[in-house]
Amino acid sequence: MAMLNSPSMSIKTAPRPAFERTYSILLGLFFLSGLAALSYQVTWQRLLFTAFGVDIESVTIVVSVFMFGLGAGALAGGAVADRFAGHLLRLFAMVEMAIGAFGLLSPALIEILNDALAGSSRAVAAVGSFAVLAVPTILMGATLPVLVTHVNRTNANIGEAVGRLYFANTAGAAAGAFLTGYWFLLVTDLHGVIRIAATINIAVAICALLAFRQKP
Protein backbone atom coordinates (compact mmCIF):
# COMPACT_ATOMS: atom_id res chain seq x y z
CA MET A 1 0.00 0.00 0.00
CA ALA A 2 1.16 3.54 -0.73
CA MET A 3 0.66 4.65 2.86
CA LEU A 4 3.30 2.23 4.08
CA ASN A 5 5.91 4.09 2.03
CA SER A 6 4.93 7.54 3.33
CA PRO A 7 7.87 9.42 4.96
CA SER A 8 5.73 10.21 7.97
CA MET A 9 5.33 6.50 8.67
CA SER A 10 9.10 6.07 9.04
CA ILE A 11 9.27 8.27 12.13
CA LYS A 12 9.62 6.09 15.22
CA THR A 13 7.76 7.50 18.18
CA ALA A 14 7.03 6.14 21.62
CA PRO A 15 3.40 5.38 22.44
CA ARG A 16 1.82 8.66 23.49
CA PRO A 17 1.01 7.76 27.13
CA ALA A 18 4.53 6.37 27.67
CA PHE A 19 6.12 9.41 26.08
CA GLU A 20 4.03 11.86 28.12
CA ARG A 21 4.88 10.04 31.35
CA THR A 22 8.62 10.09 30.59
CA TYR A 23 8.46 13.63 29.29
CA SER A 24 6.67 14.95 32.39
CA ILE A 25 9.43 13.51 34.56
CA LEU A 26 12.07 15.09 32.34
CA LEU A 27 10.38 18.48 32.59
CA GLY A 28 10.43 18.33 36.37
CA LEU A 29 14.05 17.20 36.51
CA PHE A 30 15.15 19.84 34.01
CA PHE A 31 13.34 22.52 36.04
CA LEU A 32 15.36 21.50 39.10
CA SER A 33 18.55 21.43 37.02
CA GLY A 34 17.98 25.04 35.97
CA LEU A 35 17.23 26.03 39.57
CA ALA A 36 20.54 24.61 40.75
CA ALA A 37 22.47 26.25 37.89
CA LEU A 38 21.37 29.78 38.78
CA SER A 39 21.97 29.14 42.47
CA TYR A 40 25.56 28.31 41.53
CA GLN A 41 25.90 31.43 39.41
CA VAL A 42 24.75 33.73 42.21
CA THR A 43 26.91 32.10 44.88
CA TRP A 44 30.03 31.59 42.76
CA GLN A 45 29.83 35.22 41.69
CA ARG A 46 29.78 36.35 45.31
CA LEU A 47 32.66 34.04 46.25
CA LEU A 48 34.73 35.39 43.35
CA PHE A 49 34.21 38.98 44.46
CA THR A 50 37.21 38.40 46.74
CA ALA A 51 39.44 38.17 43.67
CA PHE A 52 37.64 40.70 41.46
CA GLY A 53 36.12 43.22 43.81
CA VAL A 54 32.49 44.27 43.51
CA ASP A 55 31.82 46.25 40.35
CA ILE A 56 30.20 45.89 36.95
CA GLU A 57 33.38 44.45 35.42
CA SER A 58 33.55 41.60 37.91
CA VAL A 59 29.90 40.75 37.33
CA THR A 60 30.48 40.83 33.56
CA ILE A 61 33.42 38.43 33.83
CA VAL A 62 31.47 35.87 35.84
CA VAL A 63 28.42 36.09 33.55
CA SER A 64 30.75 35.74 30.53
CA VAL A 65 32.23 32.57 32.02
CA PHE A 66 28.74 31.12 32.29
CA MET A 67 27.73 32.15 28.78
CA PHE A 68 30.92 30.69 27.32
CA GLY A 69 30.47 27.42 29.19
CA LEU A 70 26.82 27.06 28.26
CA GLY A 71 27.57 27.73 24.59
CA ALA A 72 30.56 25.41 24.45
CA GLY A 73 28.63 22.79 26.39
CA ALA A 74 25.75 22.94 23.93
CA LEU A 75 28.14 22.18 21.07
CA ALA A 76 29.93 19.43 22.98
CA GLY A 77 26.68 17.96 24.27
CA GLY A 78 25.29 17.66 20.76
CA ALA A 79 28.37 15.79 19.57
CA VAL A 80 28.40 13.45 22.57
CA ALA A 81 24.66 12.81 22.29
CA ASP A 82 25.07 11.70 18.69
CA ARG A 83 27.82 9.30 19.72
CA PHE A 84 25.95 7.77 22.67
CA ALA A 85 22.45 7.92 21.22
CA GLY A 86 21.37 4.74 22.98
CA HIS A 87 22.21 5.99 26.48
CA LEU A 88 20.98 9.59 26.50
CA LEU A 89 19.02 9.55 29.75
CA ARG A 90 21.85 7.81 31.58
CA LEU A 91 24.21 10.39 30.07
CA PHE A 92 21.99 13.17 31.40
CA ALA A 93 22.09 11.59 34.87
CA MET A 94 25.88 11.28 34.76
CA VAL A 95 26.26 14.93 33.76
CA GLU A 96 24.00 16.04 36.61
CA MET A 97 25.98 13.91 39.05
CA ALA A 98 29.25 15.45 37.83
CA ILE A 99 27.85 18.97 38.25
CA GLY A 100 26.78 18.14 41.80
CA ALA A 101 30.19 16.68 42.64
CA PHE A 102 31.93 19.79 41.34
CA GLY A 103 29.48 21.94 43.29
CA LEU A 104 30.49 20.28 46.54
CA LEU A 105 34.16 20.94 45.76
CA SER A 106 33.67 24.44 44.36
CA PRO A 107 33.99 26.51 47.58
CA ALA A 108 37.42 25.03 48.28
CA LEU A 109 38.49 25.44 44.64
CA ILE A 110 37.35 29.07 44.52
CA GLU A 111 39.12 29.79 47.80
CA ILE A 112 42.35 28.40 46.35
CA LEU A 113 41.78 30.48 43.21
CA ASN A 114 41.19 33.66 45.23
CA ASP A 115 44.39 33.10 47.23
CA ALA A 116 46.38 32.45 44.05
CA LEU A 117 44.98 35.52 42.29
CA ALA A 118 45.38 37.96 45.17
CA GLY A 119 46.96 41.12 43.78
CA SER A 120 46.76 39.93 40.17
CA SER A 121 45.48 42.00 37.29
CA ARG A 122 41.86 41.83 36.19
CA ALA A 123 42.88 39.91 33.05
CA VAL A 124 44.70 37.22 35.04
CA ALA A 125 41.75 36.90 37.41
CA ALA A 126 39.41 36.47 34.45
CA VAL A 127 41.55 33.71 32.95
CA GLY A 128 41.71 31.94 36.31
CA SER A 129 37.95 32.08 36.68
CA PHE A 130 37.46 30.68 33.19
CA ALA A 131 39.83 27.83 34.02
CA VAL A 132 37.97 26.88 37.21
CA LEU A 133 34.37 27.37 36.10
CA ALA A 134 34.67 26.15 32.51
CA VAL A 135 34.13 22.50 33.41
CA PRO A 136 30.85 22.82 35.38
CA THR A 137 29.36 25.40 33.01
CA ILE A 138 30.18 23.24 29.97
CA LEU A 139 28.46 20.33 31.71
CA MET A 140 25.43 22.54 32.37
CA GLY A 141 25.30 23.55 28.73
CA ALA A 142 25.48 19.93 27.58
CA THR A 143 22.25 18.88 29.30
CA LEU A 144 19.86 20.56 26.85
CA PRO A 145 21.20 19.01 23.61
CA VAL A 146 21.33 15.60 25.29
CA LEU A 147 17.66 15.80 26.22
CA VAL A 148 16.72 17.37 22.89
CA THR A 149 18.35 14.46 21.08
CA HIS A 150 16.39 12.01 23.24
CA VAL A 151 13.11 13.82 22.64
CA ASN A 152 13.83 14.01 18.92
CA ARG A 153 14.08 10.22 18.82
CA THR A 154 10.85 9.62 20.70
CA ASN A 155 8.44 12.32 19.56
CA ALA A 156 7.49 13.61 16.13
CA ASN A 157 6.36 17.03 17.42
CA ILE A 158 9.91 18.15 18.16
CA GLY A 159 9.17 21.87 18.18
CA GLU A 160 6.61 21.69 20.98
CA ALA A 161 8.63 19.18 22.99
CA VAL A 162 11.87 21.15 22.86
CA GLY A 163 10.06 24.39 23.60
CA ARG A 164 8.55 22.93 26.75
CA LEU A 165 11.94 21.56 27.81
CA TYR A 166 13.58 24.96 27.35
CA PHE A 167 10.72 26.66 29.19
CA ALA A 168 11.05 24.28 32.15
CA ASN A 169 14.78 24.89 32.42
CA THR A 170 14.41 28.66 32.08
CA ALA A 171 11.62 28.73 34.66
CA GLY A 172 13.86 26.72 36.99
CA ALA A 173 16.68 29.19 36.45
CA ALA A 174 14.40 32.10 37.32
CA ALA A 175 13.23 30.26 40.43
CA GLY A 176 16.84 29.56 41.40
CA ALA A 177 17.85 33.20 41.12
CA PHE A 178 14.81 34.30 43.14
CA LEU A 179 15.09 31.67 45.86
CA THR A 180 18.83 32.18 46.28
CA GLY A 181 18.55 35.93 46.66
CA TYR A 182 15.36 36.08 48.72
CA TRP A 183 15.31 32.89 50.76
CA PHE A 184 18.36 30.59 50.65
CA LEU A 185 20.77 33.34 51.70
CA LEU A 186 18.45 34.29 54.55
CA VAL A 187 18.57 30.83 56.11
CA THR A 188 22.17 29.83 55.32
CA ASP A 189 25.47 31.16 53.99
CA LEU A 190 27.03 30.92 50.52
CA HIS A 191 28.52 27.51 51.22
CA GLY A 192 25.16 26.27 52.44
CA VAL A 193 23.44 27.45 49.24
CA ILE A 194 26.05 25.63 47.17
CA ARG A 195 25.41 22.45 49.14
CA ILE A 196 21.68 22.84 48.46
CA ALA A 197 22.34 23.23 44.72
CA ALA A 198 24.71 20.25 44.68
CA THR A 199 22.14 18.14 46.52
CA ILE A 200 19.55 19.08 43.91
CA ASN A 201 21.88 17.99 41.07
CA ILE A 202 22.65 14.68 42.75
CA ALA A 203 18.96 14.09 43.49
CA VAL A 204 18.12 14.82 39.83
CA ALA A 205 20.75 12.29 38.73
CA ILE A 206 19.47 9.60 41.09
CA CYS A 207 15.84 10.20 40.12
CA ALA A 208 16.75 10.01 36.43
CA LEU A 209 18.59 6.72 36.91
CA LEU A 210 15.69 5.23 38.87
CA ALA A 211 12.94 6.56 36.61
CA PHE A 212 14.60 5.58 33.35
CA ARG A 213 16.36 2.35 34.30
CA GLN A 214 14.00 0.65 31.88
CA LYS A 215 13.05 1.92 28.45
CA PRO A 216 9.45 3.16 28.29
C-alpha positions in Angstrom: 0.0 0.0 0.0 1.2 3.5 -0.7 0.7 4.7 2.9 3.3 2.2 4.1 5.9 4.1 2.0 4.9 7.5 3.3 7.9 9.4 5.0 5.7 10.2 8.0 5.3 6.5 8.7 9.1 6.1 9.0 9.3 8.3 12.1 9.6 6.1 15.2 7.8 7.5 18.2 7.0 6.1 21.6 3.4 5.4 22.4 1.8 8.7 23.5 1.0 7.8 27.1 4.5 6.4 27.7 6.1 9.4 26.1 4.0 11.9 28.1 4.9 10.0 31.3 8.6 10.1 30.6 8.5 13.6 29.3 6.7 14.9 32.4 9.4 13.5 34.6 12.1 15.1 32.3 10.4 18.5 32.6 10.4 18.3 36.4 14.1 17.2 36.5 15.1 19.8 34.0 13.3 22.5 36.0 15.4 21.5 39.1 18.6 21.4 37.0 18.0 25.0 36.0 17.2 26.0 39.6 20.5 24.6 40.7 22.5 26.3 37.9 21.4 29.8 38.8 22.0 29.1 42.5 25.6 28.3 41.5 25.9 31.4 39.4 24.7 33.7 42.2 26.9 32.1 44.9 30.0 31.6 42.8 29.8 35.2 41.7 29.8 36.3 45.3 32.7 34.0 46.2 34.7 35.4 43.4 34.2 39.0 44.5 37.2 38.4 46.7 39.4 38.2 43.7 37.6 40.7 41.5 36.1 43.2 43.8 32.5 44.3 43.5 31.8 46.2 40.3 30.2 45.9 36.9 33.4 44.4 35.4 33.6 41.6 37.9 29.9 40.8 37.3 30.5 40.8 33.6 33.4 38.4 33.8 31.5 35.9 35.8 28.4 36.1 33.6 30.7 35.7 30.5 32.2 32.6 32.0 28.7 31.1 32.3 27.7 32.1 28.8 30.9 30.7 27.3 30.5 27.4 29.2 26.8 27.1 28.3 27.6 27.7 24.6 30.6 25.4 24.4 28.6 22.8 26.4 25.8 22.9 23.9 28.1 22.2 21.1 29.9 19.4 23.0 26.7 18.0 24.3 25.3 17.7 20.8 28.4 15.8 19.6 28.4 13.5 22.6 24.7 12.8 22.3 25.1 11.7 18.7 27.8 9.3 19.7 26.0 7.8 22.7 22.5 7.9 21.2 21.4 4.7 23.0 22.2 6.0 26.5 21.0 9.6 26.5 19.0 9.5 29.8 21.9 7.8 31.6 24.2 10.4 30.1 22.0 13.2 31.4 22.1 11.6 34.9 25.9 11.3 34.8 26.3 14.9 33.8 24.0 16.0 36.6 26.0 13.9 39.0 29.3 15.5 37.8 27.8 19.0 38.3 26.8 18.1 41.8 30.2 16.7 42.6 31.9 19.8 41.3 29.5 21.9 43.3 30.5 20.3 46.5 34.2 20.9 45.8 33.7 24.4 44.4 34.0 26.5 47.6 37.4 25.0 48.3 38.5 25.4 44.6 37.4 29.1 44.5 39.1 29.8 47.8 42.4 28.4 46.3 41.8 30.5 43.2 41.2 33.7 45.2 44.4 33.1 47.2 46.4 32.5 44.1 45.0 35.5 42.3 45.4 38.0 45.2 47.0 41.1 43.8 46.8 39.9 40.2 45.5 42.0 37.3 41.9 41.8 36.2 42.9 39.9 33.0 44.7 37.2 35.0 41.7 36.9 37.4 39.4 36.5 34.5 41.6 33.7 33.0 41.7 31.9 36.3 38.0 32.1 36.7 37.5 30.7 33.2 39.8 27.8 34.0 38.0 26.9 37.2 34.4 27.4 36.1 34.7 26.2 32.5 34.1 22.5 33.4 30.8 22.8 35.4 29.4 25.4 33.0 30.2 23.2 30.0 28.5 20.3 31.7 25.4 22.5 32.4 25.3 23.6 28.7 25.5 19.9 27.6 22.3 18.9 29.3 19.9 20.6 26.8 21.2 19.0 23.6 21.3 15.6 25.3 17.7 15.8 26.2 16.7 17.4 22.9 18.3 14.5 21.1 16.4 12.0 23.2 13.1 13.8 22.6 13.8 14.0 18.9 14.1 10.2 18.8 10.9 9.6 20.7 8.4 12.3 19.6 7.5 13.6 16.1 6.4 17.0 17.4 9.9 18.1 18.2 9.2 21.9 18.2 6.6 21.7 21.0 8.6 19.2 23.0 11.9 21.2 22.9 10.1 24.4 23.6 8.6 22.9 26.8 11.9 21.6 27.8 13.6 25.0 27.4 10.7 26.7 29.2 11.0 24.3 32.2 14.8 24.9 32.4 14.4 28.7 32.1 11.6 28.7 34.7 13.9 26.7 37.0 16.7 29.2 36.4 14.4 32.1 37.3 13.2 30.3 40.4 16.8 29.6 41.4 17.8 33.2 41.1 14.8 34.3 43.1 15.1 31.7 45.9 18.8 32.2 46.3 18.5 35.9 46.7 15.4 36.1 48.7 15.3 32.9 50.8 18.4 30.6 50.7 20.8 33.3 51.7 18.4 34.3 54.6 18.6 30.8 56.1 22.2 29.8 55.3 25.5 31.2 54.0 27.0 30.9 50.5 28.5 27.5 51.2 25.2 26.3 52.4 23.4 27.4 49.2 26.1 25.6 47.2 25.4 22.4 49.1 21.7 22.8 48.5 22.3 23.2 44.7 24.7 20.3 44.7 22.1 18.1 46.5 19.5 19.1 43.9 21.9 18.0 41.1 22.7 14.7 42.8 19.0 14.1 43.5 18.1 14.8 39.8 20.7 12.3 38.7 19.5 9.6 41.1 15.8 10.2 40.1 16.7 10.0 36.4 18.6 6.7 36.9 15.7 5.2 38.9 12.9 6.6 36.6 14.6 5.6 33.3 16.4 2.4 34.3 14.0 0.6 31.9 13.0 1.9 28.5 9.5 3.2 28.3 
